[in-house]
Amino acid sequence: TVEPTSKSDSALERLRAAAKPASKHQEISKENSGFAPGSQVRHEKYGRGLVLRREGSGENVKLTVSFPGFGQKKLIEKYANLENA
């Protein structure tokens, strides 16, 4: 395993362990390049974060992402401009 390089990396590791897996009722299609719970992402304003929850489907997908120093944010996936981290 890789050792955390900073306090924020350590916090992300703890959050990743606590991230809830997608429920049975949530399907992420192969065509959808969406972010699953446990995914690390990067946001232009908030920086690196961890996806905790994914809700909805299609164009209405909402993500709950934890950003060290900014807390949890609910984002609409199609407008969030997230990148894989």
N, CA, C and O of each residue as an XYZ file, in Angstrom:
340
protein
N       0.830     -1.193      0.000
C       0.000      0.000      0.000
C       0.868      1.247      0.000
O       2.034      1.211      0.391
N       0.285      2.340     -0.440
C       0.987      3.612     -0.496
C       0.718      4.368      0.796
O      -0.429      4.473      1.231
N       1.757      4.886      1.400
C       1.619      5.665      2.625
C       1.090      7.054      2.282
O       1.541      7.658      1.309
N       0.139      7.575      3.065
C      -0.346      8.933      2.826
C       0.797      9.935      2.931
O       1.676      9.813      3.785
N       0.765     10.938      2.035
C       1.838     11.930      2.014
C       1.468     13.194      2.773
O       2.324     14.048      3.004
N       0.232     13.323      3.156
C      -0.183     14.508      3.894
C      -1.402     14.184      4.736
O      -1.977     13.100      4.638
N      -1.786     15.143      5.563
C      -2.975     14.951      6.386
C      -4.213     14.775      5.520
O      -5.093     13.984      5.858
N      -4.296     15.505      4.398
C      -5.479     15.381      3.549
C      -5.533     14.006      2.897
O      -6.622     13.459      2.729
N      -4.388     13.430      2.525
C      -4.374     12.081      1.966
C      -4.835     11.082      3.013
O      -5.574     10.149      2.698
N      -4.407     11.268      4.249
C      -4.816     10.388      5.336
C      -6.323     10.493      5.557
O      -6.994      9.483      5.772
N      -6.843     11.691      5.504
C      -8.281     11.896      5.671
C      -9.047     11.230      4.539
O     -10.099     10.633      4.769
N      -8.528     11.327      3.312
C      -9.183     10.679      2.179
C      -9.211      9.169      2.354
O     -10.204      8.525      2.015
N      -8.141      8.599      2.875
C      -8.103      7.154      3.101
C      -9.159      6.742      4.118
O      -9.821      5.720      3.934
N      -9.327      7.509      5.179
C     -10.352      7.193      6.183
C     -11.745      7.305      5.577
O     -12.610      6.471      5.841
N     -11.959      8.337      4.765
C     -13.261      8.508      4.134
C     -13.545      7.400      3.132
O     -14.676      6.924      3.032
N     -12.528      6.991      2.394
C     -12.707      5.915      1.422
C     -13.184      4.650      2.127
O     -14.072      3.957      1.630
N     -12.598      4.350      3.280
C     -12.987      3.155      4.029
C     -14.440      3.248      4.481
O     -15.111      2.226      4.624
N     -14.930      4.465      4.707
C     -16.297      4.649      5.188
C     -17.306      4.882      4.067
O     -18.509      4.919      4.325
N     -16.841      5.038      2.832
C     -17.746      5.325      1.715
C     -18.745      4.195      1.538
O     -18.392      3.016      1.578
N     -19.997      4.580      1.343
C     -21.047      3.584      1.165
C     -21.021      3.070     -0.271
O     -20.924      3.862     -1.208
N     -21.108      1.751     -0.454
C     -21.171      1.218     -1.818
C     -22.520      1.557     -2.451
O     -23.493      1.817     -1.744
N     -22.573      1.555     -3.770
C     -23.824      1.813     -4.472
C     -24.847      0.756     -4.083
O     -24.510     -0.418     -3.928
N     -26.095      1.176     -3.926
C     -27.136      0.223     -3.543
C     -27.461     -0.693     -4.708
O     -27.080     -0.427     -5.848
N     -28.174     -1.782     -4.409
C     -28.560     -2.740     -5.443
C     -29.405     -2.070     -6.507
O     -29.386     -2.475     -7.669
N     -30.149     -1.042     -6.110
C     -31.082     -0.411     -7.028
C     -30.420      0.610     -7.947
O     -31.042      1.103     -8.889
N     -29.182      0.919     -7.675
C     -28.474      1.872     -8.526
C     -27.695      1.091     -9.571
O     -26.929      0.184     -9.244
N     -27.895      1.449    -10.814
C     -27.128      0.821    -11.871
C     -26.321      1.891    -12.574
O     -26.828      2.965    -12.897
N     -25.075      1.585    -12.802
C     -24.210      2.487    -13.551
C     -23.930      1.789    -14.868
O     -23.188      0.807    -14.906
N     -24.515      2.285    -15.948
C     -24.366      1.618    -17.236
C     -22.952      1.770    -17.763
O     -22.204      2.655    -17.347
N     -22.603      0.887    -18.688
C     -21.262      0.937    -19.280
C     -21.064      2.224    -20.068
O     -19.946      2.729    -20.168
N     -22.152      2.755    -20.628
C     -22.031      3.991    -21.400
C     -21.799      5.188    -20.489
O     -21.225      6.189    -20.918
N     -22.238      5.096    -19.237
C     -22.108      6.209    -18.300
C     -20.724      6.171    -17.672
O     -20.349      5.182    -17.041
N     -19.979      7.225    -17.840
C     -18.634      7.267    -17.262
C     -18.688      7.880    -15.878
O     -17.738      8.535    -15.449
N     -19.792      7.674    -15.175
C     -20.022      8.272    -13.868
C     -19.046      7.800    -12.809
O     -18.314      6.827    -12.992
N     -19.056      8.510    -11.708
C     -18.159      8.235    -10.598
C     -18.892      7.420     -9.548
O     -19.957      7.818     -9.076
N     -18.325      6.286     -9.184
C     -18.910      5.403     -8.177
C     -18.413      5.800     -6.792
O     -17.355      6.417     -6.666
N     -19.172      5.451     -5.747
C     -18.679      5.686     -4.387
C     -17.307      5.045     -4.194
O     -17.075      3.908     -4.606
N     -16.412      5.787     -3.566
C     -15.042      5.325     -3.376
C     -14.075      5.893     -4.403
O     -12.860      5.782     -4.239
N     -14.612      6.510     -5.475
C     -13.765      7.108     -6.511
C     -13.140      8.402     -6.008
O     -13.784      9.188     -5.313
N     -11.889      8.610     -6.365
C     -11.242      9.890     -6.068
C     -11.410     10.789     -7.278
O     -11.202     10.375     -8.419
N     -11.790     12.030     -7.005
C     -12.056     12.993     -8.063
C     -11.312     14.292     -7.788
O     -10.796     14.515     -6.693
N     -11.271     15.139     -8.806
C     -10.687     16.469     -8.654
C     -11.706     17.480     -9.175
O     -12.288     17.311    -10.246
N     -11.904     18.539     -8.383
C     -12.829     19.617     -8.725
C     -12.027     20.908     -8.834
O     -11.085     21.127     -8.074
N     -12.403     21.755     -9.778
C     -11.663     23.000    -10.019
C     -11.554     23.872     -8.773
O     -10.485     24.422     -8.507
N     -12.623     24.013     -8.009
C     -12.629     24.892     -6.832
C     -12.200     24.173     -5.552
O     -11.430     24.725     -4.766
N     -12.689     22.946     -5.335
C     -12.485     22.248     -4.065
C     -11.281     21.308     -4.054
O     -10.893     20.816     -2.994
N     -10.696     21.060     -5.200
C      -9.526     20.175     -5.260
C      -9.907     18.707     -5.233
O     -10.936     18.295     -5.768
N      -9.042     17.928     -4.593
C      -9.205     16.478     -4.564
C     -10.278     16.076     -3.551
O     -10.343     16.618     -2.447
N     -11.119     15.116     -3.948
C     -12.177     14.666     -3.054
C     -12.498     13.202     -3.262
O     -11.964     12.550     -4.160
N     -13.377     12.699     -2.419
C     -13.776     11.299     -2.446
C     -15.290     11.214     -2.582
O     -16.027     11.814     -1.799
N     -15.751     10.460     -3.587
C     -17.184     10.262     -3.781
C     -17.698      9.339     -2.680
O     -17.229      8.210     -2.533
N     -18.663      9.832     -1.912
C     -19.252      9.045     -0.829
C     -20.552      8.379     -1.251
O     -20.855      7.267     -0.819
N     -21.325      9.064     -2.100
C     -22.644      8.564     -2.448
C     -23.010      9.001     -3.855
O     -22.597     10.068     -4.309
N     -23.785      8.173     -4.544
C     -24.294      8.464     -5.879
C     -25.794      8.225     -5.842
O     -26.245      7.151     -5.444
N     -26.567      9.220     -6.255
C     -28.023      9.116     -6.204
C     -28.620      9.501     -7.550
O     -28.124     10.403     -8.225
N     -29.688      8.812     -7.934
C     -30.394      9.139     -9.159
C     -29.819      8.422    -10.361
O     -28.955      7.553    -10.240
N     -30.323      8.811    -11.534
C     -29.861      8.188    -12.771
C     -29.980      9.184    -13.916
O     -30.603     10.238    -13.790
N     -29.370      8.822    -15.025
C     -29.417      9.673    -16.206
C     -28.802     11.035    -15.955
O     -27.718     11.151    -15.383
N     -29.516     12.068    -16.395
C     -29.010     13.435    -16.241
C     -29.232     13.989    -14.837
O     -28.793     15.098    -14.532
N     -29.908     13.227    -13.985
C     -30.230     13.708    -12.639
C     -29.335     13.116    -11.564
O     -29.705     13.125    -10.389
N     -28.171     12.603    -11.933
C     -27.278     11.988    -10.947
C     -26.700     13.062    -10.034
O     -26.155     14.068    -10.490
N     -26.834     12.818     -8.718
C     -26.245     13.703     -7.710
C     -25.175     12.923     -6.974
O     -25.364     11.757     -6.628
N     -24.060     13.570     -6.740
C     -22.952     12.962     -6.019
C     -22.737     13.699     -4.709
O     -22.822     14.926     -4.647
N     -22.460     12.936     -3.668
C     -22.007     13.523     -2.412
C     -20.515     13.268     -2.368
O     -20.069     12.121     -2.361
N     -19.747     14.348     -2.337
C     -18.287     14.252     -2.381
C     -17.717     14.949     -1.155
O     -18.146     16.046     -0.796
N     -16.752     14.305     -0.518
C     -16.080     14.900      0.636
C     -14.761     15.510      0.178
O     -13.907     14.830     -0.390
N     -14.613     16.807      0.437
C     -13.400     17.531      0.081
C     -12.709     17.986      1.362
O     -13.285     18.764      2.123
N     -11.475     17.512      1.620
C     -10.752     17.955      2.821
C     -10.661     19.485      2.853
O     -10.267     20.118      1.873
N     -11.024     20.051      3.977
C     -10.993     21.498      4.139
C     -12.273     22.194      3.705
O     -12.480     23.363      4.030
N     -13.141     21.490      2.971
C     -14.392     22.084      2.497
C     -15.619     21.299      2.948
O     -16.740     21.801      2.856
N     -15.425     20.083      3.430
C     -16.548     19.260      3.883
C     -17.230     18.526      2.745
O     -16.686     18.399      1.648
N     -18.435     18.044      3.030
C     -19.206     17.301      2.039
C     -19.999     18.264      1.173
O     -20.609     19.215      1.661
N     -19.975     17.993     -0.123
C     -20.716     18.808     -1.082
C     -21.594     17.889     -1.914
O     -21.164     16.809     -2.320
N     -22.836     18.320     -2.170
C     -23.722     17.602     -3.085
C     -23.610     18.297     -4.433
O     -23.846     19.499     -4.549
N     -23.249     17.530     -5.442
C     -23.017     18.088     -6.768
C     -23.861     17.351     -7.797
O     -24.055     16.140     -7.691
N     -24.359     18.071     -8.784
C     -25.020     17.432     -9.914
C     -23.912     17.037    -10.875
O     -23.166     17.881    -11.372
N     -23.818     15.735    -11.129
C     -22.675     15.197    -11.865
C     -22.439     15.890    -13.201
O     -21.297     16.207    -13.534
N     -23.493     16.131    -13.969
C     -23.287     16.677    -15.315
C     -22.775     18.117    -15.304
O     -22.221     18.575    -16.303
N     -22.948     18.840    -14.195
C     -22.477     20.223    -14.105
C     -21.201     20.378    -13.280
O     -20.595     21.450    -13.284
N     -20.790     19.339    -12.582
C     -19.683     19.448    -11.630
C     -18.305     19.508    -12.285
O     -17.348     19.953    -11.651
N     -18.183     19.075    -13.526
C     -16.890     19.060    -14.222
C     -15.807     18.363    -13.406
O     -14.697     18.876    -13.264
N     -16.138     17.198    -12.874
C     -15.170     16.429    -12.094
C     -14.253     15.647    -13.016
O     -14.638     15.240    -14.112
N     -13.035     15.447    -12.547
C     -12.058     14.617    -13.258
C     -11.615     13.506    -12.327
O     -11.666     13.660    -11.107
N     -11.177     12.378    -12.897
C     -10.579     11.327    -12.074
C      -9.298     11.859    -11.462
O      -8.523     12.545    -12.129
N      -9.073     11.545    -10.193
C      -7.855     12.008     -9.515
C      -6.869     10.864     -9.384
O      -5.780     11.047     -8.842
